[in-house]
Amino acid sequence: MRNGISPLVIATDVAAGPFAVARGRIDTLMDGSEGAERIILRRGDGLEALEPGEVDAVIIAGMGGELIADIITRDTGKGRSFAKYILQPRTKADRLRVSLAENGFIIREETAALERGRVCEVLVAGPG
């Protein structure tokens, strides 16, 4: 947001603790900067906090591949309404890949990223 990359960010979390931490991090990072009002924080489970097609890209990171797959495919109509997913599974990336393929999603790009000394897969996917 500070770099002007996105006109709107909707951050979601289902758990009260991480939700409060996210609010604090957003406040600290933005610290009155322009664009802070365009970061919306919603409490909700997975994609349930979003309306179909409400955003162009969804980022799901820092959880297991099976949970990421469940979030995307729990409501396939809604899941397919988002053009792009950036996914960073911490475990079981193979199961995420299978689920995406079985549910009509295509992996468009993939790369590896180093996070705190650990190599993580990053997948860019979307409805096929």
Biotite code that builds the C-alpha atoms (Angstrom):
import biotite.structure as struc

atoms = struc.array([
    struc.Atom([0.000, 0.000, 0.000], chain_id="A", res_id=1, res_name="MET", atom_name="CA", element="C"),
    struc.Atom([2.825, 2.374, 0.879], chain_id="A", res_id=2, res_name="ARG", atom_name="CA", element="C"),
    struc.Atom([4.413, 1.676, -2.515], chain_id="A", res_id=3, res_name="ASN", atom_name="CA", element="C"),
    struc.Atom([1.200, 2.305, -4.447], chain_id="A", res_id=4, res_name="GLY", atom_name="CA", element="C"),
    struc.Atom([1.051, -1.238, -5.846], chain_id="A", res_id=5, res_name="ILE", atom_name="CA", element="C"),
    struc.Atom([-2.565, -1.886, -4.895], chain_id="A", res_id=6, res_name="SER", atom_name="CA", element="C"),
    struc.Atom([-5.552, 0.452, -4.687], chain_id="A", res_id=7, res_name="PRO", atom_name="CA", element="C"),
    struc.Atom([-7.189, -1.655, -1.953], chain_id="A", res_id=8, res_name="LEU", atom_name="CA", element="C"),
    struc.Atom([-6.112, -4.403, 0.440], chain_id="A", res_id=9, res_name="VAL", atom_name="CA", element="C"),
    struc.Atom([-8.511, -6.617, 2.366], chain_id="A", res_id=10, res_name="ILE", atom_name="CA", element="C"),
    struc.Atom([-6.724, -8.622, 5.065], chain_id="A", res_id=11, res_name="ALA", atom_name="CA", element="C"),
    struc.Atom([-8.617, -11.433, 6.778], chain_id="A", res_id=12, res_name="THR", atom_name="CA", element="C"),
    struc.Atom([-8.102, -13.835, 9.648], chain_id="A", res_id=13, res_name="ASP", atom_name="CA", element="C"),
    struc.Atom([-10.432, -16.157, 11.484], chain_id="A", res_id=14, res_name="VAL", atom_name="CA", element="C"),
    struc.Atom([-8.721, -16.184, 14.899], chain_id="A", res_id=15, res_name="ALA", atom_name="CA", element="C"),
    struc.Atom([-9.017, -13.298, 17.362], chain_id="A", res_id=16, res_name="ALA", atom_name="CA", element="C"),
    struc.Atom([-5.329, -13.248, 18.331], chain_id="A", res_id=17, res_name="GLY", atom_name="CA", element="C"),
    struc.Atom([-3.838, -13.063, 14.817], chain_id="A", res_id=18, res_name="PRO", atom_name="CA", element="C"),
    struc.Atom([-6.589, -10.614, 13.851], chain_id="A", res_id=19, res_name="PHE", atom_name="CA", element="C"),
    struc.Atom([-5.492, -8.240, 16.642], chain_id="A", res_id=20, res_name="ALA", atom_name="CA", element="C"),
    struc.Atom([-1.817, -8.703, 15.712], chain_id="A", res_id=21, res_name="VAL", atom_name="CA", element="C"),
    struc.Atom([-2.628, -7.872, 12.071], chain_id="A", res_id=22, res_name="ALA", atom_name="CA", element="C"),
    struc.Atom([-4.415, -4.695, 13.132], chain_id="A", res_id=23, res_name="ARG", atom_name="CA", element="C"),
    struc.Atom([-1.393, -3.651, 15.181], chain_id="A", res_id=24, res_name="GLY", atom_name="CA", element="C"),
    struc.Atom([1.042, -4.407, 12.357], chain_id="A", res_id=25, res_name="ARG", atom_name="CA", element="C"),
    struc.Atom([-1.028, -2.481, 9.843], chain_id="A", res_id=26, res_name="ILE", atom_name="CA", element="C"),
    struc.Atom([-1.199, 0.511, 12.196], chain_id="A", res_id=27, res_name="ASP", atom_name="CA", element="C"),
    struc.Atom([2.557, 0.360, 12.855], chain_id="A", res_id=28, res_name="THR", atom_name="CA", element="C"),
    struc.Atom([3.576, -0.117, 9.220], chain_id="A", res_id=29, res_name="LEU", atom_name="CA", element="C"),
    struc.Atom([1.289, 2.562, 7.866], chain_id="A", res_id=30, res_name="MET", atom_name="CA", element="C"),
    struc.Atom([1.693, 4.977, 10.812], chain_id="A", res_id=31, res_name="ASP", atom_name="CA", element="C"),
    struc.Atom([-0.587, 7.593, 9.299], chain_id="A", res_id=32, res_name="GLY", atom_name="CA", element="C"),
    struc.Atom([0.768, 7.090, 5.781], chain_id="A", res_id=33, res_name="SER", atom_name="CA", element="C"),
    struc.Atom([-1.426, 7.788, 2.803], chain_id="A", res_id=34, res_name="GLU", atom_name="CA", element="C"),
    struc.Atom([-3.400, 4.699, 1.875], chain_id="A", res_id=35, res_name="GLY", atom_name="CA", element="C"),
    struc.Atom([-3.980, 3.449, 5.417], chain_id="A", res_id=36, res_name="ALA", atom_name="CA", element="C"),
    struc.Atom([-7.716, 4.005, 4.934], chain_id="A", res_id=37, res_name="GLU", atom_name="CA", element="C"),
    struc.Atom([-7.630, 1.607, 1.953], chain_id="A", res_id=38, res_name="ARG", atom_name="CA", element="C"),
    struc.Atom([-6.563, -1.350, 4.098], chain_id="A", res_id=39, res_name="ILE", atom_name="CA", element="C"),
    struc.Atom([-9.634, -3.149, 5.329], chain_id="A", res_id=40, res_name="ILE", atom_name="CA", element="C"),
    struc.Atom([-9.315, -5.817, 8.017], chain_id="A", res_id=41, res_name="LEU", atom_name="CA", element="C"),
    struc.Atom([-12.091, -8.397, 8.241], chain_id="A", res_id=42, res_name="ARG", atom_name="CA", element="C"),
    struc.Atom([-12.558, -11.303, 10.564], chain_id="A", res_id=43, res_name="ARG", atom_name="CA", element="C"),
    struc.Atom([-13.665, -14.431, 8.770], chain_id="A", res_id=44, res_name="GLY", atom_name="CA", element="C"),
    struc.Atom([-12.798, -17.971, 7.747], chain_id="A", res_id=45, res_name="ASP", atom_name="CA", element="C"),
    struc.Atom([-10.917, -18.212, 4.474], chain_id="A", res_id=46, res_name="GLY", atom_name="CA", element="C"),
    struc.Atom([-12.709, -16.729, 1.506], chain_id="A", res_id=47, res_name="LEU", atom_name="CA", element="C"),
    struc.Atom([-15.932, -16.334, 3.518], chain_id="A", res_id=48, res_name="GLU", atom_name="CA", element="C"),
    struc.Atom([-14.871, -12.786, 4.424], chain_id="A", res_id=49, res_name="ALA", atom_name="CA", element="C"),
    struc.Atom([-14.820, -11.803, 0.740], chain_id="A", res_id=50, res_name="LEU", atom_name="CA", element="C"),
    struc.Atom([-17.614, -11.292, -1.752], chain_id="A", res_id=51, res_name="GLU", atom_name="CA", element="C"),
    struc.Atom([-17.345, -13.238, -5.029], chain_id="A", res_id=52, res_name="PRO", atom_name="CA", element="C"),
    struc.Atom([-14.993, -11.417, -7.397], chain_id="A", res_id=53, res_name="GLY", atom_name="CA", element="C"),
    struc.Atom([-14.416, -8.616, -4.879], chain_id="A", res_id=54, res_name="GLU", atom_name="CA", element="C"),
    struc.Atom([-10.648, -8.663, -5.366], chain_id="A", res_id=55, res_name="VAL", atom_name="CA", element="C"),
    struc.Atom([-8.382, -9.471, -8.298], chain_id="A", res_id=56, res_name="ASP", atom_name="CA", element="C"),
    struc.Atom([-5.795, -11.455, -6.359], chain_id="A", res_id=57, res_name="ALA", atom_name="CA", element="C"),
    struc.Atom([-5.915, -13.548, -3.202], chain_id="A", res_id=58, res_name="VAL", atom_name="CA", element="C"),
    struc.Atom([-2.772, -14.313, -1.211], chain_id="A", res_id=59, res_name="ILE", atom_name="CA", element="C"),
    struc.Atom([-2.852, -17.342, 1.077], chain_id="A", res_id=60, res_name="ILE", atom_name="CA", element="C"),
    struc.Atom([0.417, -17.975, 2.855], chain_id="A", res_id=61, res_name="ALA", atom_name="CA", element="C"),
    struc.Atom([1.951, -19.558, 5.902], chain_id="A", res_id=62, res_name="GLY", atom_name="CA", element="C"),
    struc.Atom([-0.283, -22.596, 6.291], chain_id="A", res_id=63, res_name="MET", atom_name="CA", element="C"),
    struc.Atom([-0.328, -26.159, 5.042], chain_id="A", res_id=64, res_name="GLY", atom_name="CA", element="C"),
    struc.Atom([-1.193, -27.064, 1.466], chain_id="A", res_id=65, res_name="GLY", atom_name="CA", element="C"),
    struc.Atom([-4.233, -29.092, 2.519], chain_id="A", res_id=66, res_name="GLU", atom_name="CA", element="C"),
    struc.Atom([-5.740, -26.143, 4.401], chain_id="A", res_id=67, res_name="LEU", atom_name="CA", element="C"),
    struc.Atom([-5.031, -23.797, 1.492], chain_id="A", res_id=68, res_name="ILE", atom_name="CA", element="C"),
    struc.Atom([-6.741, -26.263, -0.854], chain_id="A", res_id=69, res_name="ALA", atom_name="CA", element="C"),
    struc.Atom([-9.746, -26.467, 1.477], chain_id="A", res_id=70, res_name="ASP", atom_name="CA", element="C"),
    struc.Atom([-10.037, -22.677, 1.632], chain_id="A", res_id=71, res_name="ILE", atom_name="CA", element="C"),
    struc.Atom([-10.036, -22.340, -2.158], chain_id="A", res_id=72, res_name="ILE", atom_name="CA", element="C"),
    struc.Atom([-12.358, -25.269, -2.889], chain_id="A", res_id=73, res_name="THR", atom_name="CA", element="C"),
    struc.Atom([-14.802, -25.015, 0.033], chain_id="A", res_id=74, res_name="ARG", atom_name="CA", element="C"),
    struc.Atom([-17.071, -22.940, -2.238], chain_id="A", res_id=75, res_name="ASP", atom_name="CA", element="C"),
    struc.Atom([-15.802, -23.590, -5.759], chain_id="A", res_id=76, res_name="THR", atom_name="CA", element="C"),
    struc.Atom([-18.048, -20.920, -7.295], chain_id="A", res_id=77, res_name="GLY", atom_name="CA", element="C"),
    struc.Atom([-16.596, -18.253, -5.065], chain_id="A", res_id=78, res_name="LYS", atom_name="CA", element="C"),
    struc.Atom([-13.113, -19.737, -5.357], chain_id="A", res_id=79, res_name="GLY", atom_name="CA", element="C"),
    struc.Atom([-13.235, -19.520, -9.134], chain_id="A", res_id=80, res_name="ARG", atom_name="CA", element="C"),
    struc.Atom([-14.461, -15.891, -9.006], chain_id="A", res_id=81, res_name="SER", atom_name="CA", element="C"),
    struc.Atom([-10.971, -14.608, -8.158], chain_id="A", res_id=82, res_name="PHE", atom_name="CA", element="C"),
    struc.Atom([-8.604, -14.261, -11.102], chain_id="A", res_id=83, res_name="ALA", atom_name="CA", element="C"),
    struc.Atom([-5.328, -14.929, -9.333], chain_id="A", res_id=84, res_name="LYS", atom_name="CA", element="C"),
    struc.Atom([-4.045, -16.756, -6.290], chain_id="A", res_id=85, res_name="TYR", atom_name="CA", element="C"),
    struc.Atom([-0.580, -16.358, -4.819], chain_id="A", res_id=86, res_name="ILE", atom_name="CA", element="C"),
    struc.Atom([-0.060, -19.390, -2.609], chain_id="A", res_id=87, res_name="LEU", atom_name="CA", element="C"),
    struc.Atom([2.760, -20.198, -0.225], chain_id="A", res_id=88, res_name="GLN", atom_name="CA", element="C"),
    struc.Atom([2.176, -23.604, 1.376], chain_id="A", res_id=89, res_name="PRO", atom_name="CA", element="C"),
    struc.Atom([4.416, -24.402, 4.347], chain_id="A", res_id=90, res_name="ARG", atom_name="CA", element="C"),
    struc.Atom([3.797, -28.146, 3.989], chain_id="A", res_id=91, res_name="THR", atom_name="CA", element="C"),
    struc.Atom([2.116, -30.612, 1.626], chain_id="A", res_id=92, res_name="LYS", atom_name="CA", element="C"),
    struc.Atom([2.485, -28.528, -1.530], chain_id="A", res_id=93, res_name="ALA", atom_name="CA", element="C"),
    struc.Atom([1.964, -31.751, -3.489], chain_id="A", res_id=94, res_name="ASP", atom_name="CA", element="C"),
    struc.Atom([-1.570, -32.117, -2.100], chain_id="A", res_id=95, res_name="ARG", atom_name="CA", element="C"),
    struc.Atom([-2.327, -28.482, -2.929], chain_id="A", res_id=96, res_name="LEU", atom_name="CA", element="C"),
    struc.Atom([-1.158, -29.051, -6.508], chain_id="A", res_id=97, res_name="ARG", atom_name="CA", element="C"),
    struc.Atom([-3.401, -32.109, -6.876], chain_id="A", res_id=98, res_name="VAL", atom_name="CA", element="C"),
    struc.Atom([-6.417, -30.291, -5.431], chain_id="A", res_id=99, res_name="SER", atom_name="CA", element="C"),
    struc.Atom([-5.907, -27.314, -7.739], chain_id="A", res_id=100, res_name="LEU", atom_name="CA", element="C"),
    struc.Atom([-5.746, -29.607, -10.782], chain_id="A", res_id=101, res_name="ALA", atom_name="CA", element="C"),
    struc.Atom([-8.790, -31.628, -9.692], chain_id="A", res_id=102, res_name="GLU", atom_name="CA", element="C"),
    struc.Atom([-10.818, -28.439, -9.256], chain_id="A", res_id=103, res_name="ASN", atom_name="CA", element="C"),
    struc.Atom([-9.953, -26.797, -12.563], chain_id="A", res_id=104, res_name="GLY", atom_name="CA", element="C"),
    struc.Atom([-7.214, -24.416, -11.452], chain_id="A", res_id=105, res_name="PHE", atom_name="CA", element="C"),
    struc.Atom([-4.000, -23.938, -13.398], chain_id="A", res_id=106, res_name="ILE", atom_name="CA", element="C"),
    struc.Atom([-0.610, -23.187, -11.899], chain_id="A", res_id=107, res_name="ILE", atom_name="CA", element="C"),
    struc.Atom([0.649, -20.307, -14.027], chain_id="A", res_id=108, res_name="ARG", atom_name="CA", element="C"),
    struc.Atom([3.948, -19.628, -12.299], chain_id="A", res_id=109, res_name="GLU", atom_name="CA", element="C"),
    struc.Atom([6.047, -21.030, -9.532], chain_id="A", res_id=110, res_name="GLU", atom_name="CA", element="C"),
    struc.Atom([9.173, -19.967, -7.749], chain_id="A", res_id=111, res_name="THR", atom_name="CA", element="C"),
    struc.Atom([11.035, -20.493, -4.524], chain_id="A", res_id=112, res_name="ALA", atom_name="CA", element="C"),
    struc.Atom([11.534, -17.853, -1.854], chain_id="A", res_id=113, res_name="ALA", atom_name="CA", element="C"),
    struc.Atom([13.816, -17.792, 1.145], chain_id="A", res_id=114, res_name="LEU", atom_name="CA", element="C"),
    struc.Atom([11.972, -16.960, 4.355], chain_id="A", res_id=115, res_name="GLU", atom_name="CA", element="C"),
    struc.Atom([13.842, -16.968, 7.672], chain_id="A", res_id=116, res_name="ARG", atom_name="CA", element="C"),
    struc.Atom([16.386, -19.447, 6.327], chain_id="A", res_id=117, res_name="GLY", atom_name="CA", element="C"),
    struc.Atom([13.764, -21.784, 4.900], chain_id="A", res_id=118, res_name="ARG", atom_name="CA", element="C"),
    struc.Atom([13.049, -22.306, 1.206], chain_id="A", res_id=119, res_name="VAL", atom_name="CA", element="C"),
    struc.Atom([9.322, -21.980, 0.480], chain_id="A", res_id=120, res_name="CYS", atom_name="CA", element="C"),
    struc.Atom([7.401, -22.705, -2.690], chain_id="A", res_id=121, res_name="GLU", atom_name="CA", element="C"),
    struc.Atom([5.304, -19.889, -4.113], chain_id="A", res_id=122, res_name="VAL", atom_name="CA", element="C"),
    struc.Atom([2.618, -20.809, -6.635], chain_id="A", res_id=123, res_name="LEU", atom_name="CA", element="C"),
    struc.Atom([0.617, -18.418, -8.786], chain_id="A", res_id=124, res_name="VAL", atom_name="CA", element="C"),
    struc.Atom([-2.613, -20.080, -9.850], chain_id="A", res_id=125, res_name="ALA", atom_name="CA", element="C"),
    struc.Atom([-6.022, -19.247, -11.215], chain_id="A", res_id=126, res_name="GLY", atom_name="CA", element="C"),
    struc.Atom([-9.143, -20.774, -12.666], chain_id="A", res_id=127, res_name="PRO", atom_name="CA", element="C"),
    struc.Atom([-8.405, -22.662, -15.867], chain_id="A", res_id=128, res_name="GLY", atom_name="CA", element="C"),
])
